[in-house]
Amino acid sequence: MSNISMQILPFSAGAVPPLGEPFIILSFAGPDEPDVAFADHLTGCVFVEDSDELESYNLNFGALQDKALAPAASIEFITSLAEDLRAR
């Protein structure tokens, strides 16, 4: 799908920023619809809309993107792993 980008963060990337719990940043097309961070945890979930808190999520996500393989390299990485598994 042309609207989806995937980046792999391999172990070889080294140390990454502390992740805490997994999260998703939801971005919307409308200019009046600000981003929202969503974090799921053991007993529920939280939607983060505060701009200062959301900035922390965006900075963390950006740092992860910087360490991850580019989308084309990520596809090559997955293809290589799949070929290795088939060869076994």
C-alpha positions in Angstrom: 0.0 0.0 0.0 1.4 3.3 -1.0 0.4 5.1 2.2 2.3 2.7 4.5 6.0 2.8 5.2 7.8 0.1 7.1 11.2 0.4 8.7 13.1 -2.4 10.5 15.1 -1.6 13.6 17.7 -4.5 13.6 19.7 -5.4 16.6 22.8 -4.2 14.7 21.5 -0.6 15.1 22.8 -0.6 18.6 21.4 1.3 21.5 18.1 3.1 21.0 16.2 5.6 23.1 14.2 4.0 26.0 10.9 3.0 24.6 8.8 2.6 27.7 5.6 1.0 26.5 4.7 0.6 22.8 2.8 3.5 21.3 1.2 4.6 18.1 1.1 8.2 16.8 -2.2 8.8 14.9 -2.0 11.6 12.3 -5.0 13.0 10.5 -5.4 14.7 7.2 -7.3 17.7 8.4 -5.5 20.8 9.6 -7.9 21.1 12.5 -7.2 17.6 13.6 -4.0 17.4 15.7 -2.0 14.3 16.1 -2.8 11.9 19.0 -0.5 9.3 20.6 -2.1 6.1 21.7 -0.5 3.8 24.3 -1.9 0.4 25.4 -0.9 -1.1 28.7 -1.9 -4.0 30.9 -5.1 -2.6 32.4 -6.2 -0.1 29.7 -5.0 2.5 27.3 -4.3 6.2 27.1 -4.8 8.8 24.4 -2.2 11.6 24.6 -3.4 14.9 23.1 -1.4 17.5 25.2 1.0 19.1 22.7 4.0 19.0 25.2 3.5 15.3 25.9 2.9 14.6 22.3 6.2 16.2 21.4 7.9 13.6 23.6 6.3 10.8 21.6 7.3 12.5 18.3 10.9 13.0 19.4 11.1 9.3 20.5 9.6 8.1 17.3 11.9 10.3 15.2 15.0 8.9 17.1 13.8 5.4 16.3 13.3 6.3 12.6 16.8 7.7 12.5 18.3 4.4 13.8 16.1 2.1 11.7 16.8 0.9 8.2 15.3 3.0 5.3 12.1 1.5 3.9 13.8 0.0 0.8 16.6 -1.5 3.0 14.0 -2.8 5.3 12.3 -4.7 2.5 15.7 -6.1 1.4 16.3 -7.2 5.0 13.0 -9.0 5.3 13.5 -10.6 1.9 16.9 -11.8 2.9 15.6 -13.3 6.1 12.8 -15.1 4.2 15.3 -16.5 1.7 17.5 -17.8 4.6 14.5 -19.5 6.2 13.5 -21.1 2.9 17.0 -22.4 2.4 17.0 -24.3 5.7 
